[in-house]
Amino acid sequence: MLVSVTDCGVGIPAKNADRLFNAFFTTKSSGMGMGLSICRSIIEAQGGHLWATEVLPHGATFQFTLPAKRRHCVLRLRT
């Protein structure tokens, strides 16, 4: 299964790309820097993979995969 979420925010500065999923790394003044690290740990513990890519001219896409254990199904969320 592949889940993909794209936004149109400020994106991921190149200088932060390597540290994005590190525990305690944050770009927010009041952030703890734990969210993406915890997400990646949970997904990897289930046999999946989490990554992020830059969307030009602005934005980011976060995607993760998880092994499918049932028949293929598609869930599309629109906001």
C-alpha positions in Angstrom: 0.0 0.0 0.0 1.3 3.5 -0.8 0.0 6.6 0.9 1.0 10.0 -0.5 0.3 13.5 1.0 1.3 16.7 -0.9 1.0 20.2 0.4 1.8 23.6 -1.1 3.6 25.1 1.8 7.2 26.4 2.1 8.7 23.0 1.2 11.8 21.3 2.5 14.9 23.4 2.4 17.9 21.4 1.0 19.9 22.1 4.1 17.3 20.3 6.2 16.5 17.3 3.9 19.1 14.9 5.5 17.9 15.7 9.1 14.1 15.8 8.5 13.4 12.4 10.2 16.0 12.8 13.0 14.7 12.8 16.5 14.7 16.3 18.0 15.2 18.1 14.7 12.7 20.8 14.1 12.3 24.0 12.1 9.5 25.3 14.4 10.3 27.7 17.3 8.1 25.7 19.6 8.5 22.2 18.1 9.9 19.2 19.8 11.1 17.5 16.6 9.6 14.1 17.4 6.7 13.7 15.1 8.4 12.5 11.9 10.9 10.4 13.8 8.0 8.6 15.6 6.1 8.2 12.3 9.1 6.6 10.6 9.8 4.3 13.5 6.2 3.0 13.5 6.0 2.6 9.7 9.4 0.8 9.6 8.4 -1.5 12.5 5.5 -2.7 10.3 7.8 -3.4 7.3 7.2 -0.1 5.5 9.2 2.9 4.4 8.6 6.7 4.9 10.2 9.5 2.8 9.7 13.1 1.7 10.4 14.9 -1.6 10.4 18.5 -2.6 7.6 19.8 -4.9 8.7 22.7 -7.0 8.1 25.6 -7.0 6.9 25.1 -3.4 5.5 22.3 -1.2 6.4 18.8 -0.2 5.2 15.3 -0.7 5.4 12.8 2.1 4.9 9.1 1.2 4.9 5.9 3.0 4.5 2.2 2.0 3.2 -0.7 4.0 3.1 -4.3 3.0 -0.4 -5.3 1.9 -1.9 -8.2 3.8 -5.3 -8.2 2.1 -6.5 -7.8 -1.4 -5.5 -4.5 -3.1 -7.8 -1.6 -2.2 -7.6 2.1 -2.9 -8.5 4.9 -0.5 -8.5 8.4 -1.8 -9.0 11.3 0.6 -9.8 14.7 -0.9 -10.0 17.9 1.1 
